[in-house]
Amino acid sequence: MPIKKDMLNGLKTVHGGVTFAFADSALAFSSNNTGDAAVALNCIINFTKAGKEGDVFRAESVLVNNTRKTAVYDIQITNQNKELIAKFVGTVYKIGKKVTEL
């Protein structure tokens, strides 16, 4: 995700909501990629480095726990220099429907 001027806060760094939304989107793609619908149940984010205009963010999602009704994902947001921007942990609830049924 290329970081543009309209994604910055008053301190001229990436707004935390932009970074959170990017990580939350990675969670959605990861948790619904089998076709079974899942929704966020809990999300925690730690911001480790401020992003700047011109950065390019990358999200990487790893499934760390998977049960019949829930799953937990670790998501790292890094910049073009592979520096950690944020660490996000998301828990999802599997709603018992297919994505195509919604």
N, C-alpha and C positions, 0 to 999 in steps of 0.2 A: 504494500500500500504506500504509494508516494505521499509524502507529507507536504501539504500546500498551506499557503498563508491563512486561509479561512479555517484551518484546523488548530490554530494557535490560540492560547489564552492571553490574558493581559501582560504576562511576563515574557511573551514571545517564545514560549515552549509549547509542545503539543498538549492540548487540553486532555485531562485525565479521562474524560468521557469518551473521547475519540479512541484512545487506547483501549479502554474497557469494551467499547462497542466492537472493535476489531477482534479482540480476544473472544468475546461472546459469540461473534459470528463463526469463528473457528470452532468453538464448542458446538454450535448448532450443526455445522457441516459434519463434524466428526461423529456426533452422537446420532445423527439421522442417516448416515451413509449406507446403512444396511437396508433401509426402507422401512424400518420400524420407528415410529414416531416417538421422540423424547423431548421433554421440555426442561429448562433449567429449574433446579430446585434450590441450589445455593451456589454462589460464586464469590470468590475472594481474590483480590488483586493486590499485589505489592509492586509499587513503582520503584524501579531501581536506578534509572537514569532518565534525565529529561531528553525528549526528542526535540529536534529543531526543524525548521522549514528546510526542505531539500533532502531530508532523510528518506530512506525507503525502509518501511517496516515489513517484517516477515513473521508470520505466525506458524508455530509448529506445535501440533497437538499429539499427545501420547495417552492412550488408554491405560490407566493404572489399576482399575478395579471394575469388574463387570459382574453384576448379579442379574437375577431374573427381572427385577423391577428398577434397579438403579445402576448407574455407572459413574465413575470418577475419572476426570481427564486433567492432566497437567498440560498447561499451554504456556509456551515461552514466546515472548515478543522480542525480537532482536532487530537491530538496525543493519545497514549495509556493511558495517564493519564487524558484524557478529557480536556486538556488545548487547548485553541483556538490558532491555528497556523495561520490561515488566514480567512478572511471574503470576500466572492466573491459575487457580484451581476451580474447576466447575464440577458440580454434581448434578446429574440429570435423573429425571423420573421417566420411566418408559410407560406411556399411557395405554398401551395395549391395542393400538391401531397402527395401520400402515400409513405412511406419509401420503400415499395416493388416495387414501380414504378421507382426507381432511379437506 
